[in-house]
Amino acid sequence: FVKAVRLIRALRIMLYSVTSTLKSVFWAIVLLCSVIFCFAIFFTQVVVEACYDDSAPPAECADPEAISKYWGSMARSMLTLFESSTGGVDWDVPLRPVASLHWMCLVVYITFVTFTYFIIMNAVTAAVCQGAMEGQQYDREQTVRALLLNKQSDLHKTTDLFRNMFSKIDGDDSGEVSWQEFVEHINDESVQALLALLELTEEDLWVLFKLLDTDGSQKLNATEFVNGCLRLKGTARSIDLAKVAYENQAMARRLIPFMRFVKKEIVSLRRGMDQISATFSGALDTHSFH
């Protein structure tokens, strides 16, 4: 099942990458066809003037069959250039017969091959790679969106579950649950399900009630009950532990100066008491002497 999910995910990314690069690939093909058309005009013109012009000497057309096969018409010239740029034919094969007509054909043909190989084909490759990266980004966004939707759905379900539990515990429909009502329903299915969901026992019932009673009113309303149960549900997260550690450190920073102040005051008070005790002792000794 996991392999199937991974395969479907990879296929989805590939399909999105292909569809996202269609526009770039289309314009790259249009550019390639335009370049092929321009170069084909040049080669066809050279071949027509050299081999099919009655005024041209017969010796200038070295290989009539090869020239007719690859450069005999505008369509043949475009097909030859397309095959040369896409690997359909070894570009040295159609180059030799046309290069024998004029050295300029060699330069123009090499220019065409270089332009298509290192510019157009690289542009198409870059477009495909960009599409693949966009596909990965799209898949990550879809995954995050799905996780958020699942989390919200689970939160709504859990909230509804806790609200139903509160309604069952609140037997008089007063909208509040006291400690007495909480204890009276200890054997009810709703309270047992709550303890099981929060991984608590009956001995933890009083602690649970105090944790849920955030305002200290000795009664729980629906909001306190639901929010408190949502906070207590599940294991402690790293941020929860970090928050407790931070609060402990902040409390320690506040207590240390206070403890020093109290210690200083106690020392001063003790000295004052010693002085008062010494004064009374001296007064008593003087009175006894008289």
Number of C-alpha atoms within 10 A of each C-alpha: 6 7 8 9 10 11 12 12 13 15 12 16 21 16 14 18 22 17 13 18 19 14 12 17 18 12 12 17 15 12 14 17 15 12 18 20 18 11 19 24 15 15 22 22 14 18 24 15 13 21 22 14 11 9 9 13 10 13 10 13 18 17 15 17 12 16 23 16 13 22 27 19 19 17 15 17 26 23 18 23 29 21 14 22 22 15 10 12 14 13 18 12 12 20 19 16 22 27 17 15 20 14 10 12 20 16 11 15 23 14 13 17 17 13 16 22 15 10 12 18 17 13 16 18 13 14 21 19 14 15 23 20 14 17 22 18 13 16 17 13 12 12 12 12 12 12 12 12 12 12 12 12 12 12 13 11 12 16 16 13 14 20 16 15 19 25 17 16 23 20 13 11 11 9 14 20 22 17 15 10 15 20 16 12 16 15 11 13 13 19 21 16 12 18 17 12 13 17 13 13 12 15 8 11 17 13 11 18 20 16 16 23 19 14 11 10 10 15 21 25 17 18 14 17 22 21 14 19 20 15 12 15 14 11 10 10 9 8 9 11 11 11 12 11 12 12 12 12 12 11 11 12 11 11 12 11 11 12 11 11 12 12 12 12 12 12 12 12 12 12 12 12 12 12 12 12 12 12 12 12 12 12 12 11 11 10 9 8 7 5
